[in-house]
Amino acid sequence: MEDLTGRRLVVVTGASSGIGLAAAVHLACRGDRVALVGRDPARLQAAAVRVRETSGERPELFRADFASLDDVRRLAEQLRAAYDRIDVLANNAGAIALQPLRTVDGFEMSIQANHLAPFLLTNLLADRVGRIVVTASGAHRFGALDPDDLNKPLRDYRPMGAYGTSKQANILFTAEAARRWPGIPAYSFHPGVVRTRFANDSRLVAFGMRIMPFRSPEKAAETLVWLANQDRSRLLNGGYYVDRRPRRPFRKAADPQLAARLWEASAKAVGLDD
């Protein structure tokens, strides 16, 4: 059997394409073991082929749809059964809903897929995780988070407003995780404007991608990989990073009282408040 002594295990969600796949390829090329989490089995298999052909490493695959919290719970059970230690959990999976949608759990799609699902997964794995990296976004500037009403975006729905609210939640969650779990360093980052599969479903989004400066998924993944590897003594625990530099997010994503309220509301929403 292959000797894995000293090798790190990195779990990357949203690894079927885009930033997640690019990060997984880079990490595997560095010699890390990577576990890919994705929703679509065919795309997940294609991602595994890409990682294997590029790095020579054979990634482990886990299917989960973050629009279902039961799927997230099953994923956590599978990861716990497979690994005693997860050196890095990269919460990268994300979605933008171009119309108001509720999940099977009753939540607005963006807030569940982008925040509640990774919040639940991280809590269920916290005793085995060595580091947390969260893909956030500068779109948090459009957020209008109300912890007392996580479905508020469904009223007078605007896709970027709902997405921005979920990204605001990502940054607040990261900062609060660092406060609650000081032994587990946690970082969030803005990957830049990236041409991803988001643009496949909307003419408006596709047009915006053409006129806005964008970067490749490989470029966007650089900060994720850097945060996964940098010595924690050189990083700001709970910090928000842009292009490998710490940045102060907009005030709405830098309020510790709001972060604490969000944590409590999220725990209740996913059934962890007991």
N, C-alpha and C positions, 0 to 999 in steps of 0.2 A: 504494500500500500504506500501511497505517496506520504512523505513526511511533511505534516502541516505545522510542525512545531515552530512557534514564533510568528506565524502568519496571522494577519488580522482577518476577521470576518466583518464584512460590510453588507448590510441589508439596504437595498435601494428600492423605494416604492416609486411607482410611475416609471418603471424601467423599460417599458416596451418600446419607447421612442424618445426623441427629444433630449432634454437635459439629462434625464435619468439614464438613458442608454449611453449617452456620451460619457457620463461620469462613471458608469459601470465599466465601460471599455478602458478608460484611463486607469481606474483603480486596479482592474485585472492585469493590465500591462505593468503595473508597479509590483505585481506579485500578490495582491490581496485576494482572498477568497471573496466572491461576490454572490449574493443571493438576490435574484430579481423578482420583484413583485409587480404584477400587472393584471389587468382586467380581462383582456382578450387572449385566449389560449394560442391562437395562430400567431398573433403579433409577438407574444411572449416567446414562443419557440423561435421565431425569426430573430428576435433580439439575442437569444442564447447562441444561435449560429454566428451572429455578428461578433459577439464577445469571444467565442471560441476561435473563430478564424483569425481575429485580430491579435489576441493575446496568448492563445494556446491553452487558456484556462477554461474549464467546463463549469459554468455557473449553475447554481441550484435555482429551481423555479418554483414560485408560489403564486397561485391565482387567487385574486380577491377583487371584488367590486366594492369600492368605498361608498357607493350609494346604498349599501346595505350594511348596517352595523353588525348583523349576525355574521356576515362574511368577514368583517374585521375581527370578530371574536374567534371565528374558526382559524383565521390566519394567525392570530396570536398563539392559539393552542398548537398549531403546526410548527411555528417557529420555536416555541418553548420545548416541544418534543425533539426538535432537530438540533438545537444548540443550547449549550450551557452558558455560553457567553456570546454576546453581540457587541463587537468592539465599537462599531459606528452604526447608528440607525439614521439613515437619510430619508427624512419625510419630504419626499419630492412630488408625490402624486398630486395632480391638480386638475380642476375642471372649470370651465366657464359655461354657464347655461344662458343661451341666447333668448330664452323665453322663460317665464316663471314655471318652475317645476318643483314638485315635492317628491322626496324620496319615499320608499316604502316605510320609513321610520317617521315620516311626517315633517321632515325638515326641508327648508329651501336647499336646493341641490348644491350650490357653491359652498355654503357654510358647512354642510355635512361632509362633502368630498374633500374639501380643502382644510377644514379645521376639526370638526367633531370626530371624523374617522381617525386621523393621525393622533388626535388627543387621546382617544380610547386606546389605540394600538400602543402608544408610548407608555401610557399608564399600566397596561397589562404586561409590558415587557421591562418596566423600569428597573427591576431588580437584577436584570441581566445585561443592561445596556451600559456601555462605557462612555459614549459620546452621542449627542443629538445634533443633527444639522437639518435645518428647515429651509426649504425653498419658499421665500416670501416674494415680495414684489414692491416696486415703487408705486404700484397702483393702490397701495394702502392709503394714499392721499385721498382717494375717492370713497373711503370707507365711512360708514355711519353706524358703528356697532352699538347695539343696545343689548346688554346681557340679559335684561328682563324680557326681551322679545327677540329671540334669534331668528324668527321668521319675518321680521319687519321688512326686509327687502322685497318680500312677495307683494306688498302693497305698493302701487305705483312703480312697478318693476322696471329696473334699468340694469342691463347685463353688467356694465362696468361698475356700477354702484354695488351690486351684489358681490361681484368678484373682489372689488376693493375692500369690502367689509370682511370677506374671508381672509384676505391677505393682512389686513389690520389685525385680525385675530391671530394669525400665524406669529406675528412679531410679539404681540402681548403674551401669547402662550410661551414662547421661547424665553422671554424675560422672567415670567413667573415660574417656569420650570427650573431655571437657574437659581431662583430664590428658594424654592421648596426642596430642591434636590441639589444642594451645593456640591455633592460628590460626583455629579454627572454634568460635565460641561455641556452647555447648549448654545447654539449660535444660529442666527437666521441671516439670510442674504437676499439681495436683489440681483437676479441674473442678467438684467438688461432686457431690452426688447428683443425677443427671440422669435424667429419664424418657426412655428410649430404646427401641429395638427389643429390647433384652435382655428386657424384660418381656413380650414377645409369646409367649414359648415356655415359660413356667413360671407356674403359679398362685401358687407361693410368692413368686417374685420380683415378680410383679404386685401381690400383697398388700402386700409390703414397700414398693413404690413408692407405694402409696396411703396408708400410715400414716407414712412418713418424709417429712421436709421435702425437697422437690426443687426444682430450678430448670429453666428452659427450656434447650434446647440453645443458644439465642442468648446467654443469660446465661453459660452454662458456657463458651462459646467466647471470652468476653471476654479471659481471661488468655492464651489461645493467641495471639490477635490482638495483644495488648499485647506479649507476649514477641517476637513476630515483628517488631515495629516499634520497640521501645524502643532508645535508644542503648545500645550494649553497655557503655559506661563506667559506666552507672547500674545494671547488672545484675551478679549474682554468677555467674561462669562455672561451669557445672556445678551450679548451684543448683536447689533445689526450691521452687516457688512455690504459694501458695494465695491466691486473690483478689488477685493482683498484688503480693503481699508475700512475701519470702523466709521460708521456714520450715525448721526442721531436721526431717528425717524421723525415723521411729523408728530406733533404733540399728542394727537389722538391715538398713536401707537406707542407712546412713551409714558403713559400714566399708570403707575403701579397700583393705584386703587382700582382702576378699570380692569387691569390685568387680573387682580385678585377676584373681582366680581365675575369676570369671564370664566375663570377657572371653576368657581363654585357652580355657575350656571351650566357650564359644559359637563361637569361631573354629574349633575342632576339629569341633564339631557340624555346622557349615555348610560345612566344607571349605575354610576360609581359613587353616588353621594352617601351610600351606606358605609 
